[in-house]
Amino acid sequence: MPWPVFEELDRPVRAVERCRLEPEPAERLARDDVPGRRRSLARNPHLDTGLVLRLAEDPDDEVRVQASVHPGLTEEERARIDFPIDQG
């Protein structure tokens, strides 16, 4: 999905989580100031692995958690992601 189409959406969160995004909108969303948008992007199963790995280094814990369960990652890549573990 190209950026101009994305900008016209009424419910962009669903698109971020489910659609195949072109590189430009995916890159913009990965740099977004709002952690919730980056979390939604990390949930997208079509996201390029390189971008998932970049999100795996995000300062927001929940973005890293979402990246850690991305289906495109290997177990080795997944194991390198630093995210909080619930001790409760």
BAFIKOL-13301 format. One record per residue (C-alpha): z, x, y. Coordinates in Angstrom, 3 decimals, always signed. Each point is the difference from the previous one (the first is absolute). Layout:
REM residues N
up Z, east X, north Y
...
REM end
This chain:
REM residues 88
up +0.000, east +0.000, north +0.000
up -0.987, east +1.469, north +3.371
up +2.456, east +0.105, north +2.922
up -1.744, east -2.667, north +2.166
up +0.242, east -2.496, north -2.883
up +3.637, east +0.930, north -0.592
up +0.887, east -0.594, north +3.657
up -1.320, east -3.566, north -0.163
up +2.154, east -1.067, north -2.957
up +2.664, east -2.681, north +0.358
up +2.089, east +1.420, north -2.867
up -0.582, east +3.739, north -0.010
up +2.967, east +0.837, north -2.267
up -1.733, east -1.546, north -3.011
up -3.149, east +1.967, north +0.766
up +1.937, east +3.241, north +0.403
up +1.660, east -0.535, north -3.388
up -3.039, east -1.223, north -1.952
up -3.390, east +0.852, north +1.502
up -2.071, east +3.124, north -0.375
up +0.327, east +1.546, north +3.428
up -2.497, east +2.400, north +1.474
up +1.433, east +3.422, north +0.901
up +0.375, east -0.699, north +3.738
up +2.282, east -3.058, north -0.273
up +1.972, east +1.583, north -2.842
up +0.593, east +3.155, north +2.087
up +1.008, east -2.045, north +3.053
up +2.460, east -2.048, north -2.034
up +1.482, east +3.115, north -1.600
up +0.827, east +1.247, north +3.520
up +1.248, east -3.379, north +1.260
up +3.333, east +0.038, north +1.865
up +1.222, east -3.054, north -1.929
up +1.468, east +1.004, north -3.400
up -0.714, east -3.459, north -1.441
up -3.736, east +0.522, north +0.449
up +0.190, east +3.376, north -1.711
up +1.993, east -1.608, north -2.849
up -2.687, east -2.645, north -0.412
up -2.651, east +2.688, north -0.076
up +1.886, east +1.950, north -2.678
up -0.051, east -3.167, north -2.175
up -3.807, east -0.122, north +0.036
up -1.259, east +0.906, north -3.510
up -3.409, east +0.990, north +1.405
up +1.395, east +2.603, north +2.392
up -1.287, east +3.555, north -0.326
up +2.463, east +2.202, north -1.885
up +0.016, east +2.598, north +2.783
up +1.163, east -2.607, north +2.469
up +2.633, east -1.269, north -2.449
up +1.307, east +3.557, north -0.284
up +0.180, east +0.227, north +3.785
up +1.977, east -3.269, north +0.071
up +2.244, east +1.517, north -2.671
up +1.220, east +2.388, north +2.735
up +0.609, east -2.764, north +2.551
up +3.302, east +0.121, north +1.920
up +0.743, east -3.606, north -1.037
up +1.758, east -0.245, north -3.393
up -1.639, east -3.303, north -0.915
up -3.495, east +1.329, north +0.697
up +0.721, east +2.854, north -2.423
up +1.360, east -2.450, north -2.593
up -3.193, east -2.078, north +0.203
up -2.124, east +3.135, north -0.264
up +1.980, east +1.115, north -3.057
up -1.084, east -3.032, north -2.022
up -3.675, east +0.173, north +0.970
up -2.170, east -0.349, north -3.135
up -2.299, east +2.843, north +1.040
up +2.659, east +2.690, north -0.228
up +0.655, east +2.206, north -2.976
up +3.540, east +0.349, north -1.300
up +0.107, east +3.534, north +1.431
up -0.976, east -1.262, north +3.462
up +2.492, east -2.846, north -0.285
up +2.806, east +2.381, north -0.965
up -0.497, east +2.070, north +3.173
up +0.708, east -2.951, north +2.309
up +3.414, east +0.080, north +1.644
up +1.424, east -3.507, north +0.276
up +3.492, east -1.481, north -0.117
up +1.420, east -1.066, north -3.350
up +2.270, east -3.031, north -0.015
up +3.351, east +1.087, north -1.367
up +1.308, east -3.591, north -0.105
REM end
